[in-house]
Amino acid sequence: MTAASKSPTGDRSTTGGGNSSHGGNPANGGNQWLALLAVIAGAFVAILNNSLINVALPKLMAVFGSTTDTIQWVLTGYMLASGVIIPLSGYVGDRFGYKTSLVLSLTAFVLGSLLCSLAWNDSSLIAFRIVQGLGGGIIMPLSMAIIYKVMPPKQIGLALGLWGIAAMVAPAVGPTLSGYLVEYFSWRILFALNVPVGILSIMLVLALLKETDTRENLHFDRWGFLLFTIAAGSLLLALSQGQKEGWSSLYIVTLFFVSFFSFVFLIWLETGKKNPLLDLSLFGNLRFTISTLSSSLVMIGMFGGIFLTPLYLQNIQGLSAVQTGLILMPQAIAMGIMMPIAGRLFDRYGVLPLGLTGLTIVGITTYELHNLTVDTPNRWLDMVLTIRGIGIGLCMMPLTTAGMNAVEKHRIGQASGLGNVVRQIAGSFGIAVLTAIMQQRQTFHSARINEDVSLASDAALQAQAMLTVHFTQSGLDMASAKASAMAVLSGMIQKEAAVRAIADTFMLSAIPFFLAIPMLYFLRVTSPRFGSSNPLSTKYDRGR
């Protein structure tokens, strides 16, 4: 028997019998932690899958006989689909219930994964990746919103810390697992392994979660979704293709132009509208706005490390994907250990001490990576990355949780979707900007090295002579040996320029972490966060 009630926004809503006005606790009995496990499993497999595919692109090119431009759409298609679908998480959760919405998104993701594992050419794989992205894109915001409905208020920080393991550890584990599976098994397993894990997660969600309130009269904002799809899709496509096409090319400039004016029209349409797709009035909440901005800065700096470190290890030190993943593994373990610890400490002490400590650690260690050289010991790099992982684990989820705690409970779904959209765009923006900076610095250093080190110098001529002798002893004729020796010297110069460029980019990627530190002042809580009917009522809020 269901009972009808009014939602906090005035829409007619339905709840299961015995639920509170906020939908009750959507976990059966005392199974909150098992329900959390189901949510984490779904989030983990969605994020892990995308990090698996990065390493497998060369293999996919060889299998399908594709070009680099074509196979890149295996990543781009998923990114665009998942990016534009995120805002729907608030609508579908409120309209159909968060349990039903999560089951449907997991089902779409599992179906897309199964189809990807059966792909027969590059076009079919790209199409199926889009299906996978439509399901995977809303798993994270839905799961975050469900945590607020499953867990008691005093355990939100710990729960989000455990949930954050999926967001932070999966990208670090992915390259190792992917390299191993591609090298010793088949690329199809990269997609097929999602199927049993996804089905298990669906079964756990069905068994352990009750349905949340639904708002039957909630209407779909068609024009808002269309404008957001154009705006976000154009922006994400421009950021992902800008380096290849040229930032000043007509194609990229047009994408930025379309994105800008679509966002302008979207803001005009959504402002003051009842039940908008993107509730931009949430940015009127200072703590939510600062939380979203600071966590986006962390994403920019963090994605810089995820992007730059494999480049250094594979392109400069010549390590394989599996070896690279093993070096990155301690950082992932450190983040995984610190996430729940930071969540528990957040529940007790708030965001200020954790954010200050974590941002300082990760900022300093990221800056230290500007000391990288061609022959930097892996042991030193491992130590710095592990300490960096501790810093990320300490600060990332507290920054996000502080903003979500500042939002009224009935708007959690909208806030989760909006925050995830901003952070995804920030991550894509960070990778695009850091890539452009790295390539510009590589060109600069290459020119400087060529100026400082002449191939006609005595040292260069001596090295060339030694290499020529080596190649002639290997069976090459004199002309070929001299050409090979020159190629080796030129490669050494390019490698030195590349490592200096990566070091410079690491130094710049530390800036976002330090910029986020002053923002902690606006996230402070000066009275107990929980214990009243509105857990967000703090002295700071009342004094605003």
N, C-alpha and C positions, 0 to 999 in steps of 0.2 A: 504494500500500500504506500503510495507516495503522497506527500503533502505539498501543496503549493504555498509559496511564500514570496515576499518581495525581496529582491536583491538590494544591496546598498545603493545601487544606481537607479532603483525604481522599476527595473524590469521584473517580469514574472519569472520566478525560478522554481525548480523542483529539487527536492532533497530526498534522500532515502530516509526511511523511518528511523527516528532516534538520533539523527544528525542535529548538530547545533545550527545556529543561524549562519555560521561560517562553513557549514558543510560537515561539521564534526571532524573526527579523526578518521581519514580515509584508509586507515590500516586496521585490519581485523584484530581485535583484542590487543595483546601486547606484542604484536609482530612488527612494530615500527622499524626495527633494525633489519629484519628480513626483507621488508618492503623497500628499505633504503638500498639493500644489496641488489634487488631487482632493478631499481632505477639506475644504480651505478653501472651495472653490467651492460645495460642498453647504451648508456652514454659512452662507456669505455670502448665498446666495439665500433661505434660510429666514428669516434675520433681516431682510433687506432687504424681503421681501414684506410683513411686518407693518407696517413703517414707511411703506410705500407706501400702505397702506389708510387710515391716519389722515387724510391730506389728502383722500382721495377720498370720504369719507362724505357731504358735502353733495351731490356729484354723484350718488351712489347713491340718496340720498333723492329727488332730483328724477326720476331715471330710473324708479324703482319706485313712486313716490308713497307712500313710507313715512313713518312718524313718526320722530322722533328716538329715542324709546325702542326702537322695533323695529330700526332700522338699527344702533343701538349694539351689538346682539348679533352683528353681523359681527365686531367686535373681541372682545366678551366670550366668544363661543362658541369662537373660536380660543384665547384665553388660558386658558380652563378646560380645553379638551382638551389643549393642550400642557403645562399645569401638572401635571395628574394623571398624565400618561403618563411624565414624566421618570424616576421611580424604576424603571420597567421597563427602563431602559437597561442597568443592571448585570446584571439577570437574563437578558435576551435576548442580550446580548453574551457572557456566560459560557456560556449554554446552547447557543446556536446558532452562536456565532462572531461576532466584531465586524465582519468583512467582510460576511457575510450580513445581519446586522442593519442595517448602514448602508445596504446596497443596498435592503432592504425598506422602511426608513424613507424613503429618497429616492423610491422608487417610489410610496409612499402620498402623499407630498407632491406629487409631479408629477401623480399622478392627481387629487388634490384640487384642484390649481391648474387643470388642464384642465377639470374639472367646473365650477369657479367661473367660468371664462371663458365657459362656456355657460349660466350660470344664467338662468332666465326670470322669476324674481320674487325678492322678498326672502327668503322662506322657503327656497327652494332654495339661495340663496347662503349663508345661515346654515348649512344642513345640510352643504354642501360645504366650508365653512370649518372645520367640526368635523373632517371627514375630513382636511383639510389640516393641522390642528393636531395630530392624532394622529401623523402622519408627521413634521412639523416639530419637535415637542416633544423628541424624543430624538436629533435630529441633532447638536445641540451637545454633550451629554454623551458620546455615542458617539464623536464626532470627537475630543474631548479625550482620551478613553481610548486611541484608536487611535494618537494622536501618541506616547504613551509606549511603544507597542509597535513603532512604525515607526522612530523616531529614536534615534540613539545617545545615551546619557545626557548626554554633554557638550554636546549641541546641543538639549536639551529646551527651554531658556530661549528660544533664538532661534526654534525652531519654534513654541512657544506664542505668542511675540510676533507672528509672522506670522499665526498662526491668530486672534489677538486682533483683527486688523484687521477681520475679519468682524463681531465682536461690537460694536466701537466705531464703526467708520466707516459701516456700513450704516444705522444709525438717522439719521445726519447727512445721508447722501446721499439717503435715501428721499424726504423732502419735495420736494426740487428735482425729482427725476426724476418723481415722481408728479404734481406740479403741471403739469409740461410735458406729460406724456402725456395727462392728463385734459383739459387746455385745448386741445391741438392734435390729439389723436387720439381714442381710445376708452378707457373705463374697463376694458374687457375685456382690453386689452393688459397691464394691471397684473398680471393672473394668467397670461396666455398666455406672457409672457416667461420665466416660471419653467420652462416645459416644455423648451425646447431646452437651457437651462443645466443643468437637473436631469438630463436624459438624458445630456448630456456628462459630468457628474460621475459618473453611474452607470457609464458606459463606462470612464472612467479608473480608478474603484475596481475594477471587474472585471478590468481589464488589469494594474494595477500592484500590487495588494495580494494577498498570500497570506492564507489563512484562519488565524485564531488558534486556540488550544486551545479545545475545547468540553468542558463537564462534563455528560456524558450523564445522570447520576443526580440532577441538580439539580432540585428540585421547586419548583413555583410556589407562592408564598405568597399564596393566594387571599384569606384573611381580612385579611392585612396590606394587600393592594392595595385591598380594599373599604373598609377603615377610612381609608386614606390618601386615597382618592378622595372620600369624604364629608368628611373633615377639610379637605383642601386646597381642594376645590371650594367648600365653604361659605365658607371664609375668603376666597378670591380673589373670589367673587361678592359677599360683603359689602363688601370693600374697593373693588370697582369700582362698586357700586350705592349705597354709603352716602351719598354727597353728594346724590344725586338723591332717595333715599327718606327721608333723615333718619337720622342716626346713632342716635337714640333711638327710632326706629320699631320696632314689634313685629317686622316682617319682618327688619330688620338685626340686632336683638338676638337673635332666634331663630337666625339664621345663625351668629352668633358663639358662641352657646350650643352649638349642634350641633358646630361646629368644635372648640371647646375640649375637650368631652368625648370626641369622636372621637380627638383627638390624645392625650388621657390614656389611652384604651383601646389606642391604637396603641402607645404607649410601653410599656405593661404587656405587650402581646402580643409585641412584638419583642425586648424585653430578654431576653438569654440564649438566644434561639431560634437553632437552627441554620439557616443560609441564610435570614435574614430578607429581606424586600423592601427595607427601609431598615435598613442596618447601623448602628444608633445607637452601637454600641461604638466606631465611628470617632471619636466625640467624646471618647473617652478619650485620644486622641492630641492633646496640647496644641497642637502646631504646626498641625495640621490645623484644630482648633477655632478658634484665634486667626486663622488665615488666612481661614477662612470668615466669621468675624465681621467682620474688618476689611474684606474685599472686599465684604461686604454693606453696610457703612456707606458705602463708596465708591459702590456702586450707588444707594443712597438719595440721596446728594448729586448724583450724576451725572444720575440720572433727573429730579431737580428742575430742572437746567439744560435738559435736553432738552424738558421740559414747559413751563417758564416762558418761555424765549426766544422760541419761535414765538408764544406768546400776546402778548408785548410787541410784537413786530414787526408782527403782523397786526392785533391789536385796538387797540393804542395808536398805532402809526405808520402804520397803514393799508396795509401792504405786501401784495403778493400772495404766494401760496404759492411761486411760482418765485423771486421776489425774496428772500423769507425764506430759502429754501434756498441761494441764492447767497451770502448773508451768513454762513450757517452752514458753508459749504463749506471755508473756510480752517481752521476748527477741526478738521473731519474729516480734512483733509490732514495737519495737524500730528499728530493722533493716529496716522494711518496711517504716517507717517514714523518716529515715535518708538517704535512697538510693536516692530518688529524690532531697533532699536537697543537698547531696554531689555532685550530678550531676550538679546542678545549680551552686554551689560554684566552681566546677572544671572548668566549662566554663569561670568563671570569674578570678579565682586565680591560676589555675593549680593544679598539683598533690602534690607539695611539702608540703604546709601547711596541706592539708587534710590527706596525707599519714602519715606524722609525728605525727599528733594528733591522728589519728585512730589507727595506729600501737602501739603507746605508751599506749593508753587506753586499747586496747584488750590484749596487752602483760602483763600489770600490773594486770588486772582483772583475766586473765587466771592463772597467778602465784598465785593470792590470793586464788584460788580454792584449793590449796594444804593444806589449813587449814580445809578442810572437816573432820568431825568426824561422828560417827554413829548417833548422835542426833543433828546435825547441824540444826538450825531452817530454815524452808522453806522460811521465809520472808527474811533472810539474803541472802540465795542462789538466790532468785528471784531478789533482788537488784543488786547483783554482775553480774548475767547473763544479766540483762537489760542494765547495763552500758557496759557490753561486747558487747551486740548487737549494741549499739550506735557506738562503736569503729569499729566493722566489717562493719557496714553500711557506715561509713566515708571513710574507706580505700580500700575496695575490688574493687569496680567498677572504682574508679580513677586510681588504679594501672593497671587494664586491659585496660582502655580507653587510657591511656598514650602510651601504646605500639601500640594499633591499630591505633592511630592518627599518628604514625611514619611510617606507611606503605602506599605505593602508592595506590591510590583508586582502580586500576584494580587488585590489589593483596589482597584486603580485604577478599575475600572468602577463599583463601588459608591460610591467616594469622589466620582467625577465626577458621578454622579446625585444624590447627597445634597447636594453643594455647589451644584449648579445649582438644585435645589429651593429651598434656603434663599435663594439670591440672587434667584430669581424672586419669591418671596414678599416679600423685602425691597424689591425695586423697586416692586411693587404697593403695599406699605404706604407707601413714601415718597411716591408720587404721591398716594395718598389723603390722607395727613396734610398734605402741602404744599398740596393743593387746599383742604382745610378751613381751613388757616391763612390762605391768600390770601383766601378769601371772607370770613372773619371780620375780617381786617384791612381789607378794602375797605369793609365796613359801618362799621367804626370810623372810618376816615378820611373817609368820606362824611358821617358825622354831625359830625365835627370841622370839616370845611370849611364845612358849612351853618351851623354855629354862628359861625365866624369871618368868613364872607363872606355877608352878608345881601343877598338880591336886592333889598332896598329901599335899599341904600346908594347914595351918589352915583355911585360907579364902576360898579356894576351897572346902575343906571338909565341911565347914559350909554351903556354897551355895548348895553343893550336898545334904546335909541333908534336907535343906529347900525344895528343889525341890522334893526330894523323898517323903516327907510328903505330898506335894501338889498332887503328882500323885497317892499316895495311897488313899487320900481322894476322888480322882476322880474315884476310883474303881479298880485301877490296883493292882496286887499282888506285894509283896516286890521286887522280882527279876526284874520284868518288870519296876517298878517304879525307881529302881536304874539305870537300863539301859537307861531309858528315861532321867533321870537327867544327866547322863554322856553325852548323845547325845546333850542335850541343852547346856551344858558347852562347848563341842567341837564346836558346831555351833556358840557360841558367840566368841570363839577364831578365827574361820574362818571368821566370819563377820568383826571382828576388823582387821584381816590381809587384807581382801579385801578392806576395806575403806582406809587403809593406802596405799595400792598399787594404788588405784584410785587417791589418793592425790598426790603421787609421780609422777604418769603419767601426771597429770595436770601440775605439775611444769615443767616437761620436755617439754610438748606440748606448753609452752610459749616461748621456745627458738626460733622456726621458726619466730615468729613475730618480735623479737628483731633483728634477723639476716637480716630481710628485711629492717630495717630502714636505714642502710648505703647505700643501693641500690638506695634510693630516690635521691641521689646526681646525679646519671647518668640519671634520668628521668626529671630533672628540665628543664624548658623552660624559656629562658631569653628575649624573644621578643614575641609579640602577636602571638597566635597560628593560628589565622585565619585572613583573609583579603587579602591574596595573592592567586595566582593560585595554589600554592603548600602550603597548610596550615601547612605543616610539616617543612617548612624552618625556622629554628631558629638559633640564634647566636651560640648555642652550636653545632648544626649539622654542620654549616658552618665552625666551628673551629676544627672539628674533623680531 
